[in-house]
Amino acid sequence: MTILIEGLLFPEGPAFDGQGNIWLVEKEAGNLVYYNHRQHSRVAVGGHPNGIAIDKKGIIWFCDSLQNSIRCYDPVHKTCTTMATEIAGNPLKMPNDLCFDHRGNLLFTCPGDDLTDGTGYICCLTTHKKLTKIHTDLFYPNGLAFAPDNSTLFVAETGTKWICKMRWDSLLHQVDGIEKFIATGGSIGPDGIAFSRDNHLFAAIYGSQHILSIDTKNKTTEKINTPGKNPTNCALDPQGIQGLIITEAEKGQLLQWNSTKKGLL
């Protein structure tokens, strides 16, 4: 395990852009963080930025759990735009993490702030900017990621300590076939998740000092220990060079774990 950055105030949401650069958030400081060639810089965006997803144009989309919004940052023009703040007339429920499907629809989780609440939900912001709830009554839905088939969605439900999976229809913007996939255990539960191209799933187990490496074919698991007890999220280099990138909140670190597995863009 290699430490890339230290002294971060609750890092979350690492993601690779199309050039192999790493973006993450510094939630408690209201910053996006850009990492490249052992150098990093901060972009002040305010609020509490959380998960990150980068679209095909290189725009950085992120959740803001303080402003209850979905926002995006254009690194070329250095502008920040709020894309969504409410659904059906109600404020979004503390958006947490997000991902794009292969058509460009944005899916994101809204857990609130209580693991036992049971009213968390998942939203879809379509390419036509229509916002709908696609799954409700969840106990702190957190990280989410598509498998390489582009139609199987995996969601970490922290409150139940399960990772669930479901089928996603990118044209109808609906899910079905919802089932519990694997129990992760841990003192708190699964946080951010990331897939490799060969259907391997990595899950940050918050409060338990490890990333859970999951072979989704036979559901066998291995633990990747982290220096601090609160890994929040992870991302795999799509080129298979920089390995698994991990954010850890207790010690405020961006970490690198060697792997040749390739992530998904």
Secondary structure, 3 states (H helix, E strand, C coil): CEEEECCCCCEEEEEECCCCCEEEEEHHHCEEEEEECCEEEEEECCCCEEEEEECCCCCEEEEECCCCEEEEEECCCCEEEEEECEECCEECCCCCCEEECCCCCEEEEECCCCCCCCCEEEEEECCCCCEEEEEEEECCEEEEEECCCCCEEEEEECCCCEEEEEEEECCCCEEEEEEEEEECCCCCEEEEEEEECCCEEEEEEECCCEEEEEECCCCEEEEEECCCCCEEEEEECCCCCCCEEEEECCCCEEEEECCCCCECC
